[in-house]
């Protein structure tokens, strides 16, 4: 799976970091950051949960 994030669309709700803390973090402004564990793709099922939990769909997961 490939993960892309829309940092401009992120509102900083933090749902991604609560759902998949090994894949996502937030910067000082609260905007989502993709951690190295997710940067090259992942098979972690929590990434799909994070995609669904994002209230503004700032996370997109694409199957390889």
N, CA, C and O of each residue as an XYZ file, in Angstrom:
256
protein
N       0.831     -1.181      0.000
C       0.000      0.000      0.000
C       0.874      1.242      0.000
O       1.918      1.285      0.651
N       0.436      2.241     -0.733
C       1.102      3.528     -0.724
C       0.212      4.527     -0.002
O      -1.005      4.535     -0.185
N       0.823      5.360      0.812
C       0.090      6.349      1.599
C       0.442      7.737      1.091
O       1.615      8.068      0.920
N      -0.578      8.540      0.853
C      -0.308      9.945      0.548
C      -1.123     10.783      1.517
O      -2.217     10.402      1.935
N      -0.564     11.929      1.862
C      -1.251     12.831      2.792
C      -1.378     14.208      2.157
O      -0.509     14.652      1.407
N      -2.472     14.864      2.475
C      -2.733     16.210      2.002
C      -2.513     17.150      3.186
O      -3.438     17.425      3.950
N      -1.297     17.635      3.329
C      -0.964     18.497      4.467
C      -1.750     19.810      4.421
O      -2.054     20.387      5.466
N      -2.079     20.280      3.221
C      -2.850     21.521      3.108
C      -4.296     21.326      3.563
O      -4.915     22.249      4.094
N      -4.826     20.133      3.356
C      -6.198     19.847      3.740
C      -6.359     19.406      5.187
O      -7.470     19.397      5.715
N      -5.258     19.042      5.828
C      -5.290     18.557      7.211
C      -5.765     19.664      8.160
O      -5.308     20.805      8.076
N      -6.689     19.310      9.064
C      -7.181     20.279     10.053
C      -6.622     20.005     11.447
O      -6.957     20.708     12.400
N      -5.769     18.981     11.569
C      -5.109     18.711     12.844
C      -5.975     18.028     13.884
O      -5.759     18.225     15.080
N      -6.950     17.230     13.467
C      -7.818     16.558     14.432
C      -7.074     15.486     15.227
O      -7.461     15.159     16.349
N      -6.009     14.942     14.645
C      -5.193     13.956     15.348
C      -5.721     12.537     15.316
O      -5.163     11.657     15.972
N      -6.775     12.299     14.575
C      -7.334     10.947     14.515
C      -6.342      9.942     13.931
O      -6.325      8.779     14.333
N      -5.531     10.381     13.002
C      -4.536      9.494     12.397
C      -3.488      9.057     13.418
O      -3.089      7.893     13.448
N      -3.050      9.986     14.243
C      -2.022      9.651     15.230
C      -2.577      8.767     16.334
O      -1.847      7.964     16.915
N      -3.851      8.909     16.624
C      -4.479      8.038     17.623
C      -4.702      6.636     17.071
O      -4.574      5.648     17.794
N      -5.032      6.558     15.798
C      -5.346      5.285     15.164
C      -4.100      4.514     14.735
O      -4.048      3.293     14.882
N      -3.109      5.208     14.213
C      -1.896      4.562     13.693
C      -0.657      5.349     14.117
O      -0.009      5.977     13.279
N      -0.322      5.323     15.406
C       0.796      6.141     15.903
C       2.173      5.742     15.380
O       3.119      6.523     15.487
N       2.301      4.546     14.820
C       3.598      4.162     14.250
C       3.768      4.684     12.831
O       4.870      4.653     12.282
N       2.661      5.171     12.229
C       2.704      5.645     10.852
C       2.569      7.153     10.718
O       3.086      7.746      9.771
N       1.859      7.787     11.684
C       1.577      9.208     11.581
C       1.956      9.952     12.853
O       1.915      9.402     13.953
N       2.325     11.213     12.676
C       2.604     12.128     13.792
C       2.047     13.484     13.370
O       1.517     13.640     12.271
N       2.178     14.454     14.260
C       1.752     15.817     13.956
C       2.900     16.767     14.241
O       3.652     16.583     15.198
N       3.028     17.789     13.400
C       4.054     18.804     13.644
C       3.550     19.777     14.703
O       2.475     19.578     15.268
N       4.315     20.820     14.973
C       3.956     21.785     16.018
C       2.638     22.503     15.745
O       1.983     22.973     16.676
N       2.251     22.589     14.486
C       0.985     23.235     14.128
C      -0.178     22.249     14.125
O      -1.328     22.639     13.923
N       0.123     20.968     14.351
C      -0.910     19.945     14.378
C      -1.141     19.262     13.050
O      -2.014     18.400     12.944
N      -0.377     19.628     12.033
C      -0.541     19.056     10.703
C       0.092     17.666     10.640
O       1.153     17.423     11.215
N      -0.580     16.765      9.933
C      -0.140     15.380      9.834
C       1.249     15.266      9.189
O       1.599     16.009      8.273
N       2.011     14.315      9.701
C       3.311     13.939      9.147
C       3.313     12.433      8.938
O       2.821     11.692      9.789
N       3.847     11.983      7.844
C       4.004     10.560      7.593
C       5.360     10.132      8.125
O       6.393     10.646      7.698
N       5.353      9.198      9.051
C       6.599      8.722      9.658
C       7.315      7.761      8.718
O       6.696      7.230      7.796
N       8.611      7.528      8.934
C       9.380      6.636      8.057
C       8.762      5.244      7.891
O       8.911      4.633      6.833
N       8.081      4.741      8.902
C       7.472      3.409      8.813
C       6.427      3.332      7.704
O       6.169      2.252      7.171
N       5.827      4.463      7.355
C       4.814      4.473      6.308
C       5.279      5.070      5.003
O       4.569      4.996      4.000
N       6.451      5.659      4.996
C       6.933      6.386      3.821
C       7.140      5.497      2.596
O       6.913      5.940      1.470
N       7.560      4.271      2.796
C       7.800      3.364      1.675
C       6.670      2.371      1.484
O       6.846      1.343      0.831
N       5.503      2.675      2.052
C       4.372      1.757      1.968
C       4.361      0.849      3.179
O       5.367      0.698      3.872
N       3.219      0.253      3.421
C       3.087     -0.602      4.586
C       1.945     -1.574      4.370
O       1.063     -1.338      3.543
N       1.964     -2.665      5.113
C       0.858     -3.614      5.112
C       0.095     -3.527      6.429
O      -0.765     -4.362      6.707
N       0.407     -2.521      7.235
C      -0.243     -2.340      8.529
C      -1.722     -2.024      8.316
O      -2.048     -1.035      7.659
N      -2.626     -2.846      8.861
C      -4.058     -2.600      8.658
C      -4.564     -1.315      9.309
O      -5.625     -0.814      8.934
N      -3.823     -0.773     10.276
C      -4.269      0.457     10.931
C      -4.230      1.658      9.985
O      -4.859      2.678     10.265
N      -3.507      1.555      8.882
C      -3.457      2.668      7.936
C      -4.827      2.883      7.299
O      -5.212      4.024      7.041
N      -5.558      1.818      7.044
C      -6.914      1.939      6.494
C      -7.855      2.570      7.527
O      -8.714      3.384      7.187
N      -7.679      2.183      8.776
C      -8.493      2.759      9.850
C      -8.229      4.264      9.960
O      -9.156      5.053     10.147
N      -6.965      4.648      9.844
C      -6.612      6.069      9.904
C      -7.205      6.829      8.729
O      -7.683      7.952      8.888
N      -7.176      6.224      7.559
C      -7.766      6.855      6.371
C      -9.257      7.118      6.605
O      -9.758      8.195      6.278
N      -9.951      6.151      7.159
C     -11.385      6.303      7.421
C     -11.671      7.267      8.573
O     -12.708      7.932      8.586
N     -10.758      7.342      9.530
C     -10.962      8.192     10.708
C     -10.737      9.675     10.419
O     -11.233     10.529     11.154
N     -10.004      9.985      9.372
C      -9.706     11.388      9.063
C     -10.979     12.116      8.640
O     -11.609     11.732      7.655
N     -11.364     13.157      9.368
C     -12.618     13.850      9.059
C     -12.604     14.658      7.763
O     -13.662     15.045      7.267
N     -11.416     14.917      7.208
C     -11.337     15.695      5.970
C     -10.682     14.915      4.831
O     -10.311     15.493      3.809
N     -10.543     13.609      5.010
C      -9.960     12.729      3.977
C      -8.588     13.209      3.496
O      -8.291     13.204      2.301
N      -7.762     13.624      4.462
C      -6.412     14.089      4.124
C      -5.441     12.933      3.928
O      -4.291     13.148      3.548
N      -5.893     11.710      4.184
C      -5.061     10.512      4.014
C      -5.673      9.672      2.918
O      -6.869      9.383      2.930
N      -4.833      9.279      1.961
C      -5.277      8.405      0.884
C      -4.370      7.188      0.853
O      -3.145      7.314      0.876
N      -4.969      6.027      0.802
C      -4.214      4.784      0.733
C      -4.540      4.112     -0.604
O      -5.705      3.915     -0.948
N      -3.496      3.769     -1.343
C      -3.650      3.127     -2.660
C      -2.966      1.771     -2.627
O      -1.815      1.650     -2.207
N      -3.678      0.767     -3.070
C      -3.087     -0.570     -3.170
C      -2.058     -0.593     -4.290
O      -2.273     -0.007     -5.351
N      -0.943     -1.267     -4.054
C       0.095     -1.410     -5.089
C      -0.317     -2.443     -6.107
O       0.423     -2.706     -7.055
